Amino acid sequence: MPSDETNPQPSAPTLTQEEAQALFQSLRRKEGNWVAWGQACQILQKAKYSPQQIFEETGFEAVQQNQVIVAAQVYESLVSGEAAPEIIERFNPTGSDILYEFRILSQPQRVAAATIFVEKKIDSEGAREMAKALKEFSRITHPPEAFASHPSDAIAYYYWKLARQQDDLQLRSRLIAQALRFAHSPESRQQVEKLLTDFTVTRSRLAPRLPFYRIESAEEQPRIIPVAGKLPLNADELKAVPFTDSEGRFQMVKFSGTGAWVALPSWQVVLKAEDPVMVLAEPDHLPSEATTGMEEVMIMIDRSQRNWDDESYFVFDQAGQLQISWFETEPEQALLGKVVLVLRPKRVLDEDYNKELWQIDE
């Protein structure tokens, strides 16, 4: 299911059969604009219609549903963020692919990114780099003063930093040109222009790899089974055990409230964690240099490990939101825990395949 970082999601609506069919028909006919399509897809998904069901009824593929749903949420945040009417109007007929790239940004950043995109006539590939630049700049504890006065300067800083790392003069020149395109303040422009005469190459240290794991075999795929207690037990105690229905690619088992359980194989990294907590995450929530593909992951955070080291990623609080980052030097902000495992789901072509009796080893 798609998620929006800034907008809490309402509880699942109750749709009558007639209302659902009306939405299906509207999507089949492509009535309204893409924002209306995203809102309709979201309503249907929240009413427990699967992306596959929606595809069969409307022709909207699952990936397209996700794009228009998330982009519509971003569009709504532009409206509520009081973006200029001409900015909002630009994304009315088309633009779901652009606004989808801005999903990783906060609401003020989305408004700024959309404004810069329209004013500077950026293409869709540039929109992705803009979002990455703004996100990375927001994670800097002490941003350089020359680039801190305007969101466009933050994007200029991204290209300025890349240019400084390049010894290929042709590529360096292209990056400098991009930085000058976005430089807004005189200070940021002067800082970029220095690279035209200073050819010093400043190498940045590469961030370490995130500790990725993947469950590979069916035997490793965990299953959580409730325990009723120890005999002797009465019938009511047996009946009181809740039904456990695992869901999702990580086989989570939810309980009342906001929490859930997930079982992991007894890998050494799992056993060594003293105070582990798991969180679900989309690739957008990971540091951009570590993003690989578009699959949901689970992150294990060991809250007992709060001492910084330069070979690990840590979780910290930024404006009330959990953020994951690597720090080349010891950070000033308090660390909440260390990322010890990033779990990819098992690749399953046919989920019912492993349930067939003839697949069980004798």
Summary of the structure (lengths in Angstrom):
residues: 362
radius of gyration: 24.1
end to end distance: 38.3
largest distance: 84.1
contacts: 975
relative contact order: 0.07
helix: 45%
strand: 12%
